């Protein structure tokens, strides 16, 4: 996935992201069949989430270093 596709994927969940959601849950199910696709999906969704955060559409949090990353729509 590209960053633009990651942004589109996150936007699909708009209206459902009022609570914190692990970004790994946004990776398309078919990507879980391959380690490379799973990493690519995660990278594109993370990159897209940074762009959407910069625009002020979502918030991103990580509780500790190397912990899971969570996103939610800006309240």
C-alpha positions, -999 to +999 in steps of 0.1 A: +000+000+000+010+036-006+006+065+019-024+076-002-040+042+001-033+042+038-051+075+041-081+061+022-081+030+044-082+051+076-109+073+061-131+042+057-132+040+094-141+076+100-173+077+121-161+046+139-128+059+154-142+078+184-123+054+208-086+046+205-080+018+179-048-001+173-036+008+138-028-029+133-066-035+132-069-013+101-046-035+080-067-053+054-074-089+065-058-104+033-025-087+042-022-109+073-014-139+050+021-126+042+046-111+065+058-087+038+023-075+030+015-071+067+046-048+072+037-029+040+001-024+052+013-012+086+038+012+072+013+028+048-014+031+075+011+046+099+024+070+072-012+079+064-020+084+100+008+109+104-005+129+074-041+129+088-027+139+122-008+168+106-041+179+089-058+178+123-082+149+115-069+123+139-049+119+171-021+094+175-008+079+208+018+054+220+019+048+257+056+036+259+085+032+235+080+002+211+044-002+224+013-004+201+002+027+182-034+039+186-054+064+166-088+081+169-107+108+152-101+143+166-127+151+191 
